[in-house]
Amino acid sequence: MGIPIVRIDSELIAKGERRYMATKADENRAIHDPKTAPFLIAMKLGGYVPVLEGKRSVKLRVCPICPYNTCHYAAQYRKDGVYVWGCPYCHYITES
């Protein structure tokens, strides 16, 4: 199980939220999640690349930091050859 290594910069989260709102429109509203989409954008702005399973699905696991039984999922990312997990709920980035 990963241990917390860093919390994503709140400025990146704010930028991700602004970009999310700027690209949200009626025709694509259904494919945007107000919690995970801004976090994904923030991670990409921070240089992290999501790890995919198949062609379109991000690799997920239950977040080891969020309170037990919340079913919050962290996605796997890669940066500079290092694999980590990032959670859009607690904003922690943990080691793989």
Backbone as a chain_set.jsonl record, in Angstrom:
{"seq": "MGIPIVRIDSELIAKGERRYMATKADENRAIHDPKTAPFLIAMKLGGYVPVLEGKRSVKLRVCPICPYNTCHYAAQYRKDGVYVWGCPYCHYITES", "coords": {"N": [[0.85, -1.18, 0.0], [0.519, 2.239, -0.768], [2.256, 5.098, 0.577], [1.614, 8.424, 1.773], [3.105, 10.794, -0.31], [3.117, 13.322, -1.3], [1.027, 16.191, -1.384], [-1.105, 17.366, -3.863], [-0.485, 20.502, -5.385], [-2.399, 23.254, -4.37], [-2.797, 25.398, -6.051], [-2.564, 24.257, -8.59], [-4.861, 22.666, -8.531], [-6.811, 24.682, -8.463], [-6.336, 25.866, -10.973], [-6.989, 23.683, -12.578], [-9.731, 23.448, -11.984], [-10.66, 25.897, -13.014], [-10.059, 25.557, -15.757], [-11.634, 23.333, -16.278], [-14.243, 24.401, -15.893], [-14.22, 26.267, -17.942], [-14.286, 24.689, -20.199], [-16.579, 23.278, -20.049], [-19.683, 22.482, -21.379], [-23.075, 22.417, -22.668], [-23.261, 20.31, -24.548], [-21.244, 18.531, -23.79], [-21.554, 18.035, -21.139], [-22.399, 15.685, -19.793], [-20.206, 13.985, -19.832], [-18.387, 14.97, -18.085], [-17.103, 15.046, -14.821], [-17.566, 16.759, -11.851], [-15.717, 16.527, -9.762], [-13.617, 14.693, -10.367], [-12.707, 15.41, -12.96], [-11.538, 18.127, -12.858], [-9.387, 17.502, -11.153], [-7.944, 15.608, -12.646], [-7.152, 17.263, -14.77], [-5.542, 19.039, -13.308], [-3.516, 17.285, -12.447], [-2.383, 16.63, -14.925], [-1.458, 19.175, -15.651], [0.53, 19.349, -13.775], [2.41, 17.692, -14.818], [1.953, 14.979, -14.791], [1.025, 11.865, -16.246], [-1.852, 10.103, -17.087], [-2.294, 6.616, -16.417], [-3.427, 4.179, -18.529], [-5.868, 1.569, -18.793], [-6.487, -0.607, -21.22], [-7.874, 1.177, -23.987], [-9.127, 3.557, -23.156], [-9.775, 3.687, -20.433], [-8.91, 4.791, -17.225], [-6.522, 3.533, -14.967], [-7.538, 2.332, -11.853], [-7.741, 2.303, -8.225], [-8.791, 1.643, -4.837], [-8.529, 4.431, -2.73], [-5.826, 4.668, -0.487], [-5.663, 6.549, 1.51], [-8.011, 8.024, 1.991], [-10.866, 7.982, 4.232], [-11.812, 4.775, 5.549], [-14.128, 2.756, 3.84], [-15.293, 4.703, 2.22], [-15.122, 4.434, -0.434], [-13.627, 5.921, -2.281], [-11.816, 6.479, -5.185], [-8.502, 6.262, -6.409], [-6.492, 7.273, -9.147], [-4.036, 5.912, -11.368], [-0.914, 7.371, -12.231], [1.874, 8.518, -14.229], [5.067, 9.963, -13.953], [8.065, 11.247, -15.004], [9.037, 8.635, -15.266], [8.235, 7.417, -12.912], [5.739, 5.715, -11.138], [2.664, 6.639, -9.685], [-0.169, 7.146, -7.471], [-3.07, 9.131, -7.632], [-5.505, 10.884, -5.837], [-8.675, 12.303, -6.316], [-10.211, 13.195, -4.227], [-8.967, 13.422, -1.637], [-6.683, 14.619, -2.455], [-4.123, 13.616, -2.277], [-1.023, 12.316, -3.443], [0.255, 9.235, -3.871], [2.779, 6.693, -3.508], [3.298, 4.045, -5.883]], "CA": [[0.0, 0.0, 0.0], [1.321, 3.442, -0.866], [2.255, 6.052, 1.673], [1.542, 9.767, 1.196], [4.404, 11.385, -0.632], [2.92, 14.75, -1.532], [-0.335, 16.629, -1.676], [-1.025, 18.178, -5.076], [-0.507, 21.942, -5.141], [-3.752, 23.814, -4.445], [-2.844, 26.277, -7.223], [-2.866, 23.399, -9.735], [-6.277, 22.303, -8.415], [-7.581, 25.865, -8.867], [-6.205, 25.98, -12.43], [-7.773, 22.589, -13.142], [-11.148, 23.81, -11.854], [-10.96, 26.963, -13.98], [-10.049, 24.975, -17.107], [-12.823, 22.477, -16.344], [-15.419, 25.26, -16.082], [-14.121, 26.935, -19.246], [-14.546, 23.743, -21.287], [-17.859, 22.623, -19.797], [-20.765, 22.999, -22.223], [-24.237, 21.528, -22.669], [-23.056, 19.114, -25.368], [-20.31, 17.587, -23.173], [-21.793, 18.059, -19.69], [-22.553, 14.333, -19.254], [-18.94, 13.271, -19.732], [-17.526, 15.652, -17.112], [-17.406, 14.871, -13.411], [-17.063, 17.976, -11.21], [-14.647, 16.252, -8.803], [-12.464, 14.018, -10.961], [-12.187, 16.099, -14.151], [-10.569, 19.174, -12.506], [-8.193, 16.875, -10.581], [-7.202, 15.047, -13.779], [-6.526, 18.398, -15.452], [-4.468, 19.523, -12.424], [-2.41, 16.326, -12.512], [-1.731, 16.815, -16.226], [-0.714, 20.432, -15.57], [1.696, 19.07, -12.935], [3.339, 16.828, -15.539], [1.596, 13.569, -14.628], [0.316, 11.262, -17.376], [-2.672, 9.004, -16.578], [-2.014, 5.268, -16.899], [-4.681, 3.635, -19.041], [-6.118, 0.141, -18.969], [-7.206, -0.586, -22.487], [-7.658, 2.399, -24.759], [-9.721, 4.778, -22.628], [-10.052, 3.637, -19.0], [-7.799, 5.086, -16.322], [-6.32, 2.482, -13.977], [-8.027, 2.797, -10.558], [-7.753, 1.475, -7.018], [-9.346, 2.357, -3.691], [-7.525, 5.321, -2.136], [-5.393, 4.207, 0.836], [-5.645, 7.665, 2.447], [-9.38, 8.418, 2.335], [-11.44, 7.15, 5.299], [-12.278, 3.44, 5.184], [-15.515, 2.566, 3.416], [-15.823, 5.815, 1.428], [-15.046, 3.999, -1.841], [-12.993, 6.91, -3.144], [-10.831, 5.821, -6.029], [-7.325, 6.979, -6.892], [-6.065, 6.861, -10.48], [-2.587, 5.785, -11.487], [-0.252, 8.333, -13.119], [3.315, 8.355, -14.401], [5.813, 11.209, -14.144], [9.515, 11.005, -14.985], [9.272, 7.204, -15.111], [7.773, 6.951, -11.607], [4.297, 5.504, -11.077], [2.038, 7.089, -8.446], [-1.631, 7.168, -7.454], [-3.585, 10.434, -7.247], [-6.914, 10.826, -5.443], [-9.347, 13.591, -6.486], [-10.97, 13.552, -3.033], [-8.067, 13.903, -0.583], [-5.615, 15.314, -3.198], [-2.806, 13.052, -2.018], [-0.335, 11.52, -4.464], [0.945, 8.196, -3.13], [3.637, 5.816, -4.277], [2.671, 2.815, -6.381]], "C": [[0.891, 1.237, 0.0], [1.249, 4.304, 0.38], [2.202, 7.447, 1.07], [2.933, 10.3, 0.895], [4.266, 12.878, -0.857], [1.435, 15.014, -1.73], [-0.232, 17.556, -2.88], [-1.21, 19.655, -4.721], [-1.918, 22.492, -5.336], [-3.899, 24.776, -5.626], [-3.137, 25.473, -8.497], [-4.321, 22.962, -9.713], [-7.142, 23.468, -8.885], [-7.516, 26.061, -10.383], [-7.024, 24.9, -13.126], [-9.26, 22.888, -13.095], [-11.534, 24.897, -12.846], [-11.01, 26.419, -15.404], [-11.268, 24.084, -17.316], [-14.068, 23.322, -16.628], [-15.404, 25.922, -17.454], [-14.462, 25.995, -20.395], [-15.875, 23.02, -21.128], [-18.945, 23.285, -20.643], [-21.912, 21.988, -22.204], [-23.981, 20.234, -23.428], [-22.068, 18.115, -24.741], [-20.486, 17.496, -21.655], [-21.821, 16.646, -19.091], [-21.214, 13.614, -19.07], [-17.962, 13.927, -18.753], [-18.009, 15.39, -15.695], [-16.783, 16.056, -12.668], [-15.958, 17.75, -10.177], [-13.407, 15.684, -9.494], [-11.878, 14.759, -12.158], [-11.212, 17.224, -13.799], [-9.274, 18.595, -11.929], [-7.326, 16.277, -11.679], [-6.475, 16.154, -14.543], [-5.351, 18.923, -14.627], [-3.264, 18.588, -12.47], [-1.649, 16.473, -13.83], [-0.918, 18.107, -16.238], [0.558, 20.263, -14.744], [2.687, 18.107, -13.579], [3.058, 15.341, -15.408], [0.78, 13.099, -15.833], [-0.531, 10.114, -16.821], [-2.284, 7.678, -17.222], [-3.351, 4.65, -17.298], [-4.685, 2.121, -19.011], [-6.989, 0.045, -20.207], [-6.938, 0.734, -23.179], [-8.137, 3.666, -24.063], [-9.913, 4.809, -21.117], [-8.799, 3.897, -18.18], [-7.724, 3.967, -15.287], [-6.66, 3.026, -12.595], [-7.763, 1.789, -9.449], [-8.387, 2.302, -5.906], [-8.23, 3.19, -3.068], [-7.14, 4.829, -0.743], [-5.425, 5.309, 1.901], [-7.053, 8.056, 2.909], [-9.944, 7.48, 3.411], [-12.001, 5.832, 4.759], [-13.77, 3.474, 4.848], [-16.105, 3.757, 2.665], [-15.858, 5.472, -0.053], [-14.547, 5.105, -2.762], [-11.861, 6.227, -3.901], [-9.722, 6.768, -6.447], [-6.973, 6.417, -8.264], [-4.547, 6.796, -10.516], [-2.062, 6.756, -12.544], [1.222, 7.986, -13.2], [3.926, 9.742, -14.61], [7.295, 10.883, -14.003], [9.842, 9.532, -14.705], [8.825, 6.613, -13.79], [6.25, 6.845, -11.629], [3.769, 5.886, -9.701], [0.525, 6.96, -8.585], [-2.074, 8.538, -6.971], [-5.076, 10.351, -6.975], [-7.568, 12.203, -5.573], [-10.113, 14.04, -5.247], [-10.08, 14.104, -1.921], [-6.891, 14.687, -1.146], [-4.22, 14.816, -2.869], [-2.322, 12.26, -3.227], [0.514, 10.531, -3.685], [1.774, 7.324, -4.054], [2.87, 4.6, -4.755], [3.131, 1.628, -5.585]], "O": [[1.907, 1.273, 0.695], [0.284, 4.237, 1.141], [2.695, 7.648, -0.04], [3.824, 10.259, 1.743], [5.215, 13.626, -0.623], [0.691, 14.148, -2.192], [0.631, 18.434, -2.916], [-2.009, 19.996, -3.849], [-2.557, 22.224, -6.353], [-5.0, 24.952, -6.147], [-3.863, 25.937, -9.376], [-4.957, 22.891, -10.764], [-8.104, 23.263, -9.626], [-8.525, 26.385, -11.01], [-7.675, 25.16, -14.138], [-9.978, 22.616, -14.057], [-12.604, 24.837, -13.452], [-11.901, 26.776, -16.175], [-11.865, 24.077, -18.392], [-14.858, 22.985, -17.51], [-16.457, 26.116, -18.062], [-14.885, 26.451, -21.458], [-16.254, 22.227, -21.991], [-19.101, 24.505, -20.619], [-21.738, 20.847, -21.776], [-24.434, 19.17, -23.004], [-22.063, 16.948, -25.134], [-19.635, 16.928, -20.969], [-21.315, 16.44, -17.988], [-21.109, 12.721, -18.229], [-16.826, 13.473, -18.617], [-19.201, 15.503, -15.41], [-15.594, 16.329, -12.836], [-15.32, 18.715, -9.757], [-12.288, 16.131, -9.243], [-10.663, 14.738, -12.351], [-10.135, 17.281, -14.392], [-8.191, 19.125, -12.178], [-6.103, 16.42, -11.65], [-5.314, 15.993, -14.919], [-4.289, 19.219, -15.175], [-2.122, 19.045, -12.526], [-0.419, 16.445, -13.849], [0.19, 18.136, -16.775], [1.551, 20.951, -14.981], [3.689, 17.743, -12.964], [3.851, 14.522, -15.872], [-0.046, 13.839, -16.367], [0.007, 9.232, -16.151], [-1.985, 7.618, -18.415], [-4.288, 4.605, -16.5], [-3.652, 1.474, -19.18], [-8.106, 0.562, -20.229], [-5.887, 1.342, -22.978], [-7.619, 4.748, -24.34], [-10.193, 5.874, -20.566], [-7.754, 3.292, -18.418], [-8.752, 3.51, -14.788], [-6.137, 4.067, -12.197], [-7.588, 0.596, -9.693], [-8.504, 3.522, -6.023], [-7.111, 2.705, -2.899], [-8.012, 4.596, 0.094], [-5.23, 5.021, 3.082], [-7.26, 8.38, 4.078], [-9.546, 6.318, 3.491], [-12.579, 5.779, 3.674], [-14.556, 4.15, 5.512], [-17.322, 3.813, 2.489], [-16.538, 6.135, -0.835], [-14.999, 5.213, -3.902], [-11.058, 5.495, -3.323], [-9.967, 7.923, -6.795], [-7.137, 5.222, -8.513], [-3.86, 7.52, -9.796], [-2.668, 6.941, -13.599], [1.754, 7.26, -12.36], [3.385, 10.577, -15.336], [7.722, 10.313, -12.999], [10.801, 9.224, -13.997], [9.014, 5.419, -13.56], [5.559, 7.759, -12.078], [4.343, 5.511, -8.679], [0.007, 6.7, -9.671], [-1.52, 9.06, -6.004], [-5.829, 9.812, -7.786], [-7.071, 13.173, -5.002], [-10.617, 15.162, -5.217], [-10.396, 15.135, -1.327], [-6.175, 15.35, -0.396], [-3.235, 15.503, -3.144], [-3.105, 11.625, -3.933], [1.393, 10.932, -2.923], [1.495, 7.233, -5.25], [1.91, 4.169, -4.116], [2.711, 0.503, -5.856]]}, "num_chains": 1, "name": "protein.A"}
